[in-house]
Amino acid sequence: MIRANDIHKTFNPGTINEKVALNGVTLELNDGEFVTVIGGNGAGKSTFLNALAGVWPVDSGSIEIDGVNVTGLSEHKRAKYLGRVFQDPMTGTAADMEIIENLALANRRGKNRGLSWGVTKNEKEEYYELLKELDLGLEERMTAKVGLLSGGQRQALTLLMATLQKPKVLLLDEHTAALDPKTAKTVLETTDRIVSNHKLTTLMVTHNMKDAINHGNRLIMMNEGKIILNISGEEKKNLTVKDLLQKFEEVSGEEFTTDKAILGG
């Protein structure tokens, strides 16, 4: 579903602020795989997601989504393949529009909208059922402005909006980092359910080692713009934070300091 081949990206090349962000990243994701991405600040996690989304062009390498070479496509043109949820709960929704209007916008993405904008009775019923599954009471507040929702409610809604059109790939960029632990747990449970129900190919960037271990069927660790660990199957199921730290030290030759990532949560 995703094939990233030898991706390189350097910011501010040839200047005092030169930063090698991605240094030969190669990764293949099969249809329906849920991969968590862990690493310290500056490891290249979010940069890699942005490269897949086409936020800026890569210096070299190629990116395919579902067999289509999207390397040269702009962010706008790649959007039809992707669902994205960002760290900031304010991103991805229109605060001054109602919950139902936000869902309708997401549902019409990429479609020819014509002149009619009304939400049909069938759509209302569909959105009611989808919101009910979130178990946050939002199905009874469909006409409430999104700006009135809490961070967790908004992030859960964004997740719903990002997956309404069943994207080829779902990109989650630290989507629970700005939430308190209890709310983050709820949003992660919702994530697991949506990904599983729709069999979505998913990449989830996180700072939290426990979350990286407990979610998804595969875990990759990045350091200095490279993938240094790729763990799946039984090995991932039996993984502990201690194992992960030890593996990082073996592969990278340095200690994973606790300020680089959250060990628990």
TIMI-585255 format. One line per 2 residues: number of its first residue (from 0); their letters; for each residue x negated, y, z negated of N, C-alpha, C. Coordinates in Angstrom, 2 decimals, decimal comma, always signed. Layout:
<atoms>
NUM = a = X:Y:Z:X:Y:Z:X:Y:Z; ...
</atoms>
This chain:
<atoms>
0 = mi = -0,83:-1,21:+0,00:+0,00:+0,00:+0,00:-0,86:+1,26:+0,00; -1,97:+1,21:-0,75:-2,96:+2,30:-0,69:-4,32:+1,69:-0,38
2 = ra = -5,03:+2,33:+0,53:-6,41:+1,93:+0,78:-7,25:+3,21:+0,84; -8,05:+3,42:-0,21:-8,98:+4,56:-0,23:-10,37:+3,98:+0,02
4 = nd = -11,04:+4,50:+1,04:-12,33:+3,93:+1,42:-13,45:+4,97:+1,36; -14,37:+4,78:+0,40:-15,60:+5,58:+0,29:-15,30:+7,09:+0,27
6 = ih = -14,45:+7,49:-0,67:-14,03:+8,89:-0,76:-15,09:+9,74:-1,48; -15,47:+10,81:-0,84:-16,42:+11,77:-1,44:-15,79:+13,16:-1,49
8 = kt = -16,01:+13,86:-2,60:-15,56:+15,25:-2,70:-16,50:+16,03:-3,62; -17,07:+17,10:-3,10:-17,91:+18,00:-3,89:-17,30:+19,39:-3,84
10 = fn = -17,12:+19,97:-5,01:-16,61:+21,34:-5,09:-17,78:+22,33:-5,12; -17,59:+23,48:-4,51:-18,62:+24,55:-4,48:-19,99:+24,04:-4,05
12 = pg = -20,07:+23,29:-2,94:-21,36:+22,74:-2,52:-22,38:+23,85:-2,22; -23,62:+23,57:-2,61:-24,70:+24,50:-2,32:-24,75:+25,72:-3,22
14 = ti = -23,89:+25,74:-4,26:-23,91:+26,88:-5,20:-24,32:+26,38:-6,58; -24,48:+27,35:-7,48:-24,87:+27,00:-8,87:-23,76:+26,22:-9,56
16 = ne = -22,52:+26,35:-9,03:-21,36:+25,66:-9,63:-21,03:+24,35:-8,92; -21,96:+23,84:-8,14:-21,70:+22,59:-7,40:-21,30:+21,47:-8,35
18 = kv = -20,24:+20,77:-8,00:-19,75:+19,67:-8,84:-19,34:+18,50:-7,95; -20,06:+17,38:-8,09:-19,68:+16,16:-7,37:-18,52:+15,53:-8,14
20 = al = -17,32:+15,60:-7,56:-16,12:+15,13:-8,27:-15,79:+13,68:-7,94; -15,98:+13,29:-6,68:-15,75:+11,90:-6,26:-16,97:+11,44:-5,48
22 = ng = -17,52:+10,30:-5,89:-18,80:+9,86:-5,34:-18,69:+8,44:-4,78; -17,95:+8,31:-3,66:-17,83:+6,99:-3,03:-16,78:+6,11:-3,65
24 = vt = -15,58:+6,65:-3,88:-14,50:+5,87:-4,50:-13,81:+5,01:-3,45; -13,78:+3,71:-3,73:-13,08:+2,75:-2,86:-12,10:+1,97:-3,73
26 = le = -10,84:+1,94:-3,29:-9,81:+1,25:-4,08:-8,68:+0,79:-3,17; -8,22:-0,45:-3,39:-7,05:-0,95:-2,68:-5,98:-1,32:-3,68
28 = ln = -4,74:-0,90:-3,41:-3,60:-1,26:-4,25:-2,61:-2,04:-3,42; -2,20:-3,20:-3,92:-1,19:-3,99:-3,23:+0,20:-3,45:-3,54
30 = dg = +1,14:-3,81:-2,71:+2,52:-3,38:-2,90:+3,02:-3,80:-4,28; +3,54:-2,85:-5,05:+4,12:-3,14:-6,36:+3,14:-3,17:-7,52
32 = ef = +1,86:-2,96:-7,26:+0,88:-2,93:-8,35:+1,04:-1,65:-9,18; +0,83:-1,79:-10,49:+0,89:-0,64:-11,42:-0,50:-0,54:-12,05
34 = vt = -1,25:+0,45:-11,61:-2,64:+0,59:-12,04:-2,80:+1,80:-12,95; -3,40:+1,58:-14,12:-3,71:+2,70:-15,01:-5,16:+3,12:-14,78
36 = vi = -5,40:+4,43:-14,86:-6,73:+4,99:-14,61:-7,19:+5,73:-15,86; -8,30:+5,26:-16,43:-8,83:+5,84:-17,67:-10,22:+6,41:-17,39
38 = gg = -10,61:+7,37:-18,22:-11,94:+7,97:-18,08:-11,98:+9,28:-18,85; -13,17:+9,76:-19,14:-13,31:+11,01:-19,89:-13,01:+12,23:-19,04
40 = ng = -13,10:+13,40:-19,66:-12,94:+14,66:-18,93:-14,01:+14,74:-17,85; -13,60:+15,12:-16,64:-14,58:+15,27:-15,57:-14,99:+13,97:-14,91
42 = ag = -14,31:+12,86:-15,26:-14,67:+11,56:-14,69:-14,22:+11,43:-13,23; -13,23:+12,25:-12,85:-12,74:+12,20:-11,46:-11,33:+11,64:-11,31
44 = ks = -10,64:+11,40:-12,44:-9,31:+10,76:-12,40:-8,29:+11,61:-11,64; -8,08:+12,83:-12,13:-7,08:+13,70:-11,50:-7,53:+14,12:-10,10
46 = tf = -8,83:+14,27:-9,91:-9,36:+14,63:-8,59:-9,01:+13,53:-7,59; -9,09:+12,27:-8,02:-8,76:+11,16:-7,15:-7,27:+11,18:-6,77
48 = ln = -6,40:+11,44:-7,75:-4,97:+11,53:-7,46:-4,68:+12,67:-6,49; -5,35:+13,80:-6,70:-5,17:+14,95:-5,80:-5,66:+14,65:-4,39
50 = al = -6,72:+13,83:-4,30:-7,23:+13,43:-2,98:-6,19:+12,58:-2,26; -5,56:+11,66:-3,00:-4,51:+10,81:-2,40:-3,31:+11,65:-1,95
52 = ag = -3,01:+12,68:-2,75:-1,83:+13,52:-2,46:-2,11:+14,57:-1,39; -3,39:+14,76:-1,04:-3,73:+15,72:+0,00:-3,75:+17,16:-0,47
54 = vw = -4,01:+17,36:-1,77:-4,07:+18,72:-2,32:-5,16:+19,52:-1,62; -6,25:+18,86:-1,29:-7,32:+19,45:-0,47:-7,97:+18,32:+0,32
56 = pv = -8,64:+18,66:+1,42:-9,26:+17,60:+2,23:-10,47:+16,98:+1,54; -10,69:+15,69:+1,77:-11,89:+15,05:+1,23:-13,07:+15,37:+2,17
58 = ds = -14,29:+15,28:+1,64:-15,48:+15,56:+2,47:-15,74:+14,42:+3,45; -15,54:+13,20:+2,99:-15,70:+12,03:+3,86:-14,93:+10,86:+3,27
60 = gs = -14,75:+9,81:+4,09:-13,96:+8,66:+3,66:-12,57:+8,71:+4,28; -11,79:+7,68:+4,03:-10,44:+7,63:+4,62:-9,41:+7,16:+3,59
62 = ie = -8,16:+7,58:+3,82:-7,05:+7,21:+2,94:-5,90:+6,70:+3,79; -5,42:+5,50:+3,46:-4,24:+4,94:+4,14:-3,14:+4,70:+3,12
64 = id = -1,92:+5,01:+3,52:-0,75:+4,70:+2,70:+0,20:+3,86:+3,54; +0,45:+2,64:+3,10:+1,32:+1,71:+3,82:+0,92:+1,57:+5,29
66 = gv = -0,39:+1,45:+5,50:-0,91:+1,22:+6,85:-1,05:+2,46:+7,71; -0,64:+3,62:+7,20:-0,75:+4,88:+7,96:-1,97:+5,66:+7,47
68 = nv = -2,84:+6,05:+8,39:-4,01:+6,85:+8,02:-3,55:+8,29:+7,77; -3,59:+8,71:+6,49:-3,10:+10,06:+6,12:-4,26:+11,01:+5,81
70 = tg = -5,49:+10,59:+6,07:-6,67:+11,38:+5,70:-6,57:+12,82:+6,19; -6,09:+13,00:+7,40:-6,04:+14,36:+7,97:-4,72:+15,08:+7,72
72 = ls = -3,77:+14,43:+7,03:-2,47:+15,05:+6,80:-2,49:+16,02:+5,62; -1,73:+17,10:+5,74:-1,63:+18,09:+4,66:-0,81:+17,51:+3,51
74 = eh = -0,87:+18,18:+2,36:-0,09:+17,77:+1,19:+1,40:+17,71:+1,54; +1,87:+18,69:+2,27:+3,28:+18,77:+2,65:+3,70:+17,54:+3,48
76 = kr = +2,84:+17,15:+4,41:+3,19:+16,01:+5,28:+3,05:+14,67:+4,57; +2,21:+14,62:+3,54:+2,07:+13,37:+2,78:+3,20:+13,18:+1,78
78 = ak = +3,91:+14,29:+1,48:+4,92:+14,26:+0,40:+5,98:+13,19:+0,62; +6,29:+12,86:+1,87:+7,35:+11,88:+2,13:+6,97:+10,48:+1,68
80 = yl = +5,67:+10,24:+1,51:+5,21:+8,92:+1,06:+5,11:+8,82:-0,47; +5,08:+9,99:-1,13:+4,67:+10,02:-2,53:+5,72:+10,58:-3,48
82 = gr = +5,72:+10,03:-4,69:+6,44:+10,64:-5,81:+5,38:+11,06:-6,81; +5,51:+12,26:-7,39:+4,47:+12,73:-8,32:+5,08:+13,31:-9,58
84 = vf = +4,44:+13,00:-10,71:+4,82:+13,62:-11,98:+3,54:+14,16:-12,61; +3,60:+15,44:-13,01:+2,41:+16,13:-13,51:+2,38:+16,18:-15,04
86 = qd = +1,25:+16,67:-15,56:+1,09:+16,78:-17,01:+2,06:+17,79:-17,63; +2,26:+18,90:-16,95:+3,11:+19,97:-17,47:+4,57:+19,64:-17,20
88 = pm = +5,38:+19,49:-18,28:+6,80:+19,17:-18,09:+7,55:+20,26:-17,30; +6,98:+21,46:-17,20:+7,63:+22,54:-16,46:+7,48:+22,36:-14,94
90 = tg = +6,50:+21,57:-14,54:+6,26:+21,36:-13,10:+7,18:+20,26:-12,58; +7,69:+20,43:-11,40:+8,49:+19,35:-10,80:+9,98:+19,50:-10,94
92 = ta = +10,43:+20,51:-11,72:+11,87:+20,77:-11,82:+12,11:+22,27:-11,64; +13,33:+22,64:-11,28:+13,71:+24,05:-11,18:+14,47:+24,43:-12,45
94 = ad = +13,83:+25,23:-13,31:+14,36:+25,52:-14,65:+15,72:+26,20:-14,64; +15,96:+27,06:-13,65:+17,21:+27,83:-13,65:+18,34:+27,12:-12,90
96 = me = +18,10:+25,88:-12,50:+19,16:+25,10:-11,85:+19,65:+23,99:-12,79; +20,86:+23,53:-12,54:+21,44:+22,48:-13,40:+20,75:+21,14:-13,16
98 = ii = +20,91:+20,23:-14,12:+20,35:+18,88:-14,00:+20,84:+18,23:-12,70; +22,15:+18,31:-12,46:+22,73:+17,66:-11,28:+22,20:+18,28:-9,98
100 = en = +21,95:+19,60:-10,00:+21,42:+20,27:-8,80:+19,98:+19,84:-8,53; +19,20:+19,67:-9,60:+17,82:+19,20:-9,45:+17,80:+17,80:-8,84
102 = la = +18,68:+16,94:-9,32:+18,75:+15,57:-8,79:+19,18:+15,58:-7,32; +20,15:+16,43:-6,99:+20,62:+16,52:-5,61:+19,51:+17,01:-4,68
104 = la = +18,72:+17,98:-5,16:+17,58:+18,48:-4,37:+16,59:+17,36:-4,09; +16,28:+16,60:-5,15:+15,32:+15,50:-5,01:+15,86:+14,43:-4,06
106 = nr = +17,16:+14,20:-4,13:+17,79:+13,16:-3,30:+17,84:+13,56:-1,82; +17,83:+14,86:-1,56:+17,89:+15,34:-0,17:+16,51:+15,61:+0,42
108 = rg = +15,49:+15,35:-0,37:+14,13:+15,65:+0,11:+13,83:+14,88:+1,38; +13,37:+15,61:+2,40:+13,01:+14,98:+3,66:+14,19:+14,69:+4,57
110 = kn = +15,41:+14,96:+4,07:+16,59:+14,72:+4,91:+17,03:+16,04:+5,54; +17,74:+15,93:+6,65:+18,31:+17,12:+7,28:+19,53:+17,54:+6,48
112 = rg = +19,43:+18,67:+5,80:+20,49:+19,05:+4,87:+21,70:+19,67:+5,55; +21,53:+20,17:+6,77:+22,65:+20,81:+7,45:+23,11:+22,04:+6,68
114 = ls = +24,39:+22,35:+6,79:+24,90:+23,57:+6,15:+25,58:+23,28:+4,82; +25,87:+22,01:+4,54:+26,60:+21,75:+3,30:+25,65:+21,50:+2,14
116 = wg = +26,01:+22,01:+0,98:+25,14:+21,87:-0,18:+25,87:+21,22:-1,35; +27,18:+21,02:-1,24:+27,93:+20,47:-2,37:+27,46:+19,07:-2,77
118 = vt = +27,62:+18,76:-4,05:+27,29:+17,42:-4,55:+28,56:+16,58:-4,46; +28,47:+15,47:-3,76:+29,67:+14,65:-3,56:+30,05:+13,89:-4,83
120 = kn = +31,29:+13,40:-4,84:+31,79:+12,63:-5,99:+30,93:+11,38:-6,19; +30,59:+10,72:-5,08:+29,77:+9,51:-5,17:+28,40:+9,81:-5,77
122 = ek = +27,81:+10,95:-5,34:+26,51:+11,35:-5,89:+26,60:+11,59:-7,39; +27,66:+12,30:-7,80:+27,85:+12,59:-9,23:+27,89:+11,29:-10,04
124 = ee = +28,62:+10,33:-9,51:+28,73:+9,03:-10,21:+27,37:+8,32:-10,27; +26,63:+8,39:-9,16:+25,31:+7,76:-9,10:+24,36:+8,42:-10,10
126 = yy = +24,36:+9,76:-10,13:+23,46:+10,48:-11,05:+23,83:+10,23:-12,50; +25,13:+10,12:-12,77:+25,60:+9,83:-14,13:+25,01:+8,51:-14,62
128 = el = +25,08:+7,49:-13,77:+24,57:+6,16:-14,15:+23,05:+6,17:-14,31; +22,37:+6,87:-13,42:+20,90:+6,95:-13,51:+20,46:+7,67:-14,79
130 = lk = +21,15:+8,76:-15,11:+20,81:+9,51:-16,33:+21,12:+8,70:-17,58; +22,19:+7,92:-17,50:+22,59:+7,09:-18,64:+21,49:+6,09:-18,99
132 = el = +20,82:+5,57:-17,95:+19,74:+4,60:-18,16:+18,58:+5,20:-18,95; +18,41:+6,52:-18,87:+17,32:+7,17:-19,62:+17,57:+7,14:-21,12
134 = dl = +18,87:+7,00:-21,51:+19,24:+6,91:-22,92:+18,85:+8,17:-23,70; +19,01:+9,33:-23,05:+18,68:+10,60:-23,70:+19,91:+11,51:-23,80
136 = gl = +21,07:+10,98:-23,43:+22,30:+11,78:-23,50:+22,46:+12,80:-22,37; +21,57:+12,75:-21,39:+21,60:+13,76:-20,32:+22,80:+13,58:-19,38
138 = ee = +23,36:+12,37:-19,36:+24,51:+12,12:-18,46:+25,72:+12,96:-18,88; +25,75:+13,37:-20,18:+26,85:+14,21:-20,65:+26,52:+15,70:-20,52
140 = rm = +25,34:+16,00:-19,98:+24,91:+17,41:-19,88:+24,51:+17,76:-18,44; +25,16:+17,15:-17,47:+24,72:+17,29:-16,07:+24,77:+18,73:-15,55
142 = ta = +25,60:+19,57:-16,17:+25,69:+20,96:-15,71:+24,80:+21,90:-16,55; +24,03:+21,33:-17,47:+23,12:+22,15:-18,28:+21,92:+22,58:-17,43
144 = kv = +21,42:+23,78:-17,68:+20,22:+24,26:-16,99:+19,01:+23,46:-17,48; +18,15:+23,06:-16,57:+16,99:+22,23:-16,91:+16,05:+22,96:-17,88
146 = gl = +16,00:+24,29:-17,80:+15,15:+25,08:-18,70:+15,51:+24,93:-20,17; +16,72:+24,42:-20,44:+17,15:+24,24:-21,84:+16,71:+22,89:-22,41
148 = ls = +16,17:+22,02:-21,57:+15,78:+20,68:-22,03:+14,45:+20,71:-22,77; +14,25:+19,69:-23,61:+12,95:+19,53:-24,29:+11,92:+19,02:-23,28
150 = gg = +10,65:+19,07:-23,64:+9,58:+18,59:-22,76:+9,78:+17,14:-22,35; +10,15:+16,30:-23,32:+10,34:+14,87:-23,03:+11,52:+14,62:-22,11
152 = qr = +12,63:+15,34:-22,35:+13,80:+15,18:-21,49:+13,47:+15,62:-20,07; +12,71:+16,69:-19,99:+12,36:+17,23:-18,67:+11,43:+16,29:-17,91
154 = qa = +10,50:+15,69:-18,65:+9,56:+14,76:-18,02:+10,28:+13,50:-17,55; +11,25:+13,04:-18,35:+12,04:+11,86:-17,95:+12,86:+12,18:-16,70
156 = lt = +13,42:+13,39:-16,65:+14,19:+13,82:-15,48:+13,28:+13,91:-14,24; +12,08:+14,46:-14,43:+11,13:+14,58:-13,32:+10,78:+13,20:-12,76
158 = ll = +10,62:+12,25:-13,67:+10,32:+10,86:-13,28:+11,45:+10,28:-12,43; +12,67:+10,56:-12,85:+13,85:+10,11:-12,11:+13,88:+10,76:-10,72
160 = ma = +13,60:+12,07:-10,68:+13,61:+12,80:-9,41:+12,52:+12,30:-8,46; +11,35:+11,99:-9,03:+10,21:+11,54:-8,22:+10,43:+10,16:-7,61
162 = tl = +11,37:+9,39:-8,20:+11,57:+8,01:-7,74:+12,94:+7,79:-7,07; +13,74:+8,83:-6,95:+15,07:+8,71:-6,34:+14,99:+8,18:-4,91
164 = qk = +13,98:+8,66:-4,17:+13,83:+8,27:-2,77:+12,93:+7,04:-2,58; +12,65:+6,33:-3,68:+11,80:+5,12:-3,64:+10,51:+5,38:-2,85
166 = pk = +9,61:+6,19:-3,41:+8,38:+6,53:-2,68:+7,51:+5,31:-2,45; +6,64:+5,40:-1,44:+5,68:+4,32:-1,18:+4,75:+4,18:-2,37
168 = vl = +4,36:+5,35:-2,94:+3,42:+5,36:-4,07:+3,88:+6,40:-5,09; +3,83:+6,03:-6,37:+4,14:+6,96:-7,46:+2,83:+7,35:-8,16
170 = ll = +2,56:+8,66:-8,22:+1,35:+9,17:-8,86:+1,72:+9,87:-10,16; +1,20:+9,39:-11,27:+1,49:+9,96:-12,60:+0,20:+10,53:-13,17
172 = de = +0,12:+11,85:-13,24:-1,12:+12,50:-13,67:-1,02:+12,96:-15,12; -1,40:+12,07:-16,05:-1,33:+12,35:-17,49:+0,05:+12,89:-17,86
174 = ht = +1,09:+12,22:-17,38:+2,45:+12,77:-17,50:+3,01:+12,74:-18,92; +2,27:+12,14:-19,87:+2,74:+12,19:-21,27:+1,78:+12,96:-22,17
176 = aa = +0,71:+13,53:-21,60:-0,33:+14,18:-22,42:+0,18:+15,38:-23,19; +1,19:+16,09:-22,67:+1,67:+17,31:-23,33:+2,80:+17,01:-24,32
178 = ld = +3,14:+15,73:-24,50:+4,27:+15,36:-25,35:+3,79:+14,82:-26,70; +4,65:+14,94:-27,71:+4,30:+14,35:-29,01:+4,36:+12,83:-28,87
180 = pk = +3,67:+12,09:-29,79:+3,55:+10,63:-29,63:+4,88:+9,89:-29,47; +5,91:+10,28:-30,24:+7,20:+9,58:-30,18:+7,86:+9,79:-28,81
182 = ta = +7,84:+11,04:-28,34:+8,43:+11,35:-27,04:+7,64:+10,70:-25,91; +6,31:+10,72:-26,05:+5,44:+10,09:-25,04:+5,78:+8,60:-24,92
184 = kt = +6,02:+7,95:-26,04:+6,37:+6,52:-26,05:+7,67:+6,28:-25,27; +8,67:+7,15:-25,50:+9,95:+7,04:-24,80:+9,77:+7,20:-23,30
186 = vl = +8,98:+8,21:-22,91:+8,77:+8,47:-21,47:+8,00:+7,31:-20,83; +7,04:+6,73:-21,57:+6,29:+5,59:-21,03:+7,18:+4,35:-20,87
188 = et = +8,09:+4,16:-21,82:+9,04:+3,03:-21,71:+9,95:+3,23:-20,48; +10,37:+4,48:-20,27:+11,19:+4,81:-19,10:+10,39:+4,55:-17,82
190 = td = +9,12:+4,94:-17,85:+8,23:+4,73:-16,70:+8,15:+3,24:-16,35; +7,89:+2,42:-17,38:+7,79:+0,96:-17,17:+9,06:+0,41:-16,53
192 = ri = +10,21:+0,88:-17,04:+11,49:+0,37:-16,55:+11,73:+0,75:-15,09; +11,49:+2,02:-14,76:+11,71:+2,50:-13,39:+10,75:+1,82:-12,41
194 = vs = +9,48:+1,72:-12,80:+8,47:+1,08:-11,93:+8,83:-0,38:-11,69; +9,25:-1,06:-12,75:+9,59:-2,48:-12,65:+10,86:-2,68:-11,82
196 = nh = +11,90:-1,88:-12,08:+13,18:-2,03:-11,37:+13,03:-1,81:-9,86; +12,20:-0,82:-9,49:+12,06:-0,47:-8,07:+10,81:-1,08:-7,43
198 = kl = +10,05:-1,84:-8,25:+8,81:-2,47:-7,76:+7,91:-1,44:-7,07; +7,70:-0,32:-7,75:+6,95:+0,80:-7,17:+5,44:+0,61:-7,34
200 = tt = +4,71:+0,88:-6,28:+3,24:+0,92:-6,37:+2,88:+2,20:-7,11; +2,16:+2,05:-8,23:+1,97:+3,19:-9,14:+0,53:+3,34:-9,59
202 = lm = +0,08:+4,60:-9,64:-1,21:+4,95:-10,24:-0,94:+5,90:-11,39; -1,33:+5,52:-12,60:-1,09:+6,36:-13,78:-2,41:+6,76:-14,44
204 = vt = -2,73:+8,03:-14,36:-3,92:+8,56:-15,03:-3,57:+8,85:-16,48; -4,44:+8,42:-17,39:-4,23:+8,70:-18,81:-5,55:+8,89:-19,54
206 = hn = -5,50:+9,64:-20,64:-6,66:+9,79:-21,53:-6,60:+8,75:-22,66; -5,43:+8,11:-22,77:-5,18:+7,25:-23,92:-5,51:+5,80:-23,61
208 = mk = -6,55:+5,28:-24,27:-7,01:+3,92:-23,99:-5,94:+2,87:-24,27; -5,21:+3,05:-25,37:-4,16:+2,07:-25,70:-3,08:+2,05:-24,64
210 = da = -2,69:+3,24:-24,16:-1,67:+3,30:-23,11:-2,18:+2,65:-21,83; -3,45:+2,87:-21,52:-4,05:+2,28:-20,31:-4,04:+0,76:-20,39
212 = in = -4,24:+0,24:-21,59:-4,27:-1,21:-21,80:-2,85:-1,80:-21,81; -1,91:-1,08:-22,45:-0,57:-1,63:-22,68:+0,37:-1,51:-21,49
214 = hg = +0,01:-0,69:-20,50:+0,90:-0,50:-19,36:+0,22:-0,92:-18,07; +1,04:-1,34:-17,13:+0,50:-1,72:-15,83:-0,11:-3,11:-15,80
216 = nr = -0,47:-3,58:-14,60:-1,05:-4,92:-14,46:-2,53:-4,87:-14,09; -3,07:-3,65:-13,99:-4,47:-3,49:-13,64:-4,99:-2,18:-14,23
218 = li = -6,25:-2,17:-14,62:-6,84:-0,98:-15,23:-8,16:-0,67:-14,53; -8,33:+0,59:-14,14:-9,65:+1,00:-13,64:-10,18:+2,12:-14,51
220 = mm = -11,49:+2,12:-14,69:-12,13:+3,19:-15,46:-13,07:+3,95:-14,54; -12,99:+5,29:-14,63:-13,85:+6,14:-13,81:-14,87:+6,86:-14,69
222 = ne = -16,01:+7,11:-14,10:-17,06:+7,87:-14,78:-17,93:+8,53:-13,70; -18,13:+9,83:-13,85:-18,97:+10,59:-12,91:-18,56:+10,36:-11,45
224 = gk = -17,25:+10,39:-11,21:-16,75:+10,31:-9,84:-16,77:+8,93:-9,20; -17,01:+7,89:-10,02:-17,05:+6,52:-9,49:-16,13:+5,63:-10,31
226 = ii = -15,67:+4,54:-9,68:-14,95:+3,51:-10,42:-15,99:+2,55:-10,99; -16,05:+2,46:-12,31:-17,08:+1,61:-12,91:-16,50:+0,32:-13,51
228 = ln = -15,18:+0,27:-13,68:-14,54:-0,95:-14,17:-13,23:-1,17:-13,42; -12,90:-2,42:-13,15:-11,67:-2,76:-12,46:-11,19:-4,08:-13,07
230 = is = -10,19:-4,02:-13,94:-9,79:-5,19:-14,74:-8,31:-5,50:-14,50; -8,01:-6,78:-14,25:-6,60:-7,14:-14,01:-6,32:-8,53:-14,57
232 = ge = -5,08:-8,99:-14,38:-4,69:-10,35:-14,77:-4,84:-10,63:-16,25; -5,27:-11,84:-16,56:-5,40:-12,27:-17,96:-6,42:-11,41:-18,72
234 = ek = -7,47:-11,02:-18,01:-8,51:-10,21:-18,66:-7,92:-8,91:-19,19; -7,02:-8,30:-18,42:-6,41:-7,05:-18,87:-5,44:-7,31:-20,03
236 = kn = -4,68:-8,39:-19,92:-3,70:-8,72:-20,97:-4,37:-8,90:-22,33; -5,57:-9,46:-22,32:-6,27:-9,75:-23,59:-7,21:-8,63:-24,03
238 = lt = -7,23:-7,53:-23,27:-8,17:-6,43:-23,52:-7,82:-5,67:-24,80; -8,85:-5,25:-25,53:-8,66:-4,36:-26,68:-9,46:-3,08:-26,44
240 = vk = -9,16:-2,05:-27,24:-9,90:-0,79:-27,11:-11,39:-1,04:-27,34; -11,69:-1,91:-28,30:-13,10:-2,24:-28,60:-13,78:-2,86:-27,38
242 = dl = -13,06:-3,80:-26,73:-13,60:-4,44:-25,51:-13,89:-3,40:-24,44; -12,94:-2,49:-24,28:-13,04:-1,48:-23,23:-14,24:-0,56:-23,46
244 = lq = -14,42:-0,16:-24,71:-15,58:+0,68:-25,06:-16,88:-0,06:-24,78; -16,90:-1,34:-25,16:-18,10:-2,15:-24,95:-18,42:-2,31:-23,46
246 = kf = -17,36:-2,57:-22,67:-17,55:-2,72:-21,22:-18,06:-1,43:-20,60; -17,51:-0,30:-21,07:-17,95:+0,99:-20,54:-19,45:+1,19:-20,80
248 = ee = -19,88:+0,87:-22,01:-21,28:+1,05:-22,38:-22,20:+0,13:-21,55; -21,73:-1,11:-21,33:-22,52:-2,06:-20,52:-22,70:-1,56:-19,09
250 = vs = -21,61:-1,09:-18,51:-21,61:-0,69:-17,09:-22,31:+0,65:-16,87; -22,03:+1,60:-17,76:-22,53:+2,96:-17,53:-23,87:+3,24:-18,21
252 = ge = -24,20:+2,42:-19,22:-25,45:+2,63:-19,94:-25,38:+3,80:-20,91; -24,16:+4,28:-21,18:-24,02:+5,35:-22,17:-22,83:+5,06:-23,07
254 = ef = -22,77:+5,77:-24,18:-21,70:+5,56:-25,14:-20,48:+6,38:-24,74; -19,30:+5,79:-24,89:-18,06:+6,52:-24,59:-17,67:+7,28:-25,85
256 = tt = -18,01:+8,55:-25,91:-17,75:+9,33:-27,13:-16,26:+9,58:-27,30; -15,81:+9,62:-28,54:-14,37:+9,70:-28,81:-13,76:+11,02:-28,35
258 = dk = -14,57:+12,05:-28,12:-13,99:+13,30:-27,63:-13,66:+13,22:-26,14; -14,14:+12,18:-25,48:-13,87:+12,02:-24,04:-12,49:+11,41:-23,78
260 = ai = -11,97:+10,69:-24,73:-10,66:+10,06:-24,53:-10,03:+9,75:-25,87; -8,72:+9,60:-25,86:-7,99:+9,22:-27,07:-8,05:+7,69:-27,16
262 = lg = -8,50:+7,20:-28,31:-8,63:+5,76:-28,44:-7,33:+5,07:-28,80; -6,54:+5,79:-29,58:-5,27:+5,19:-30,02:-4,10:+6,04:-29,60
264 = g = -3,07:+6,08:-30,41:-1,90:+6,89:-30,07:-0,63:+6,16:-30,47
</atoms>
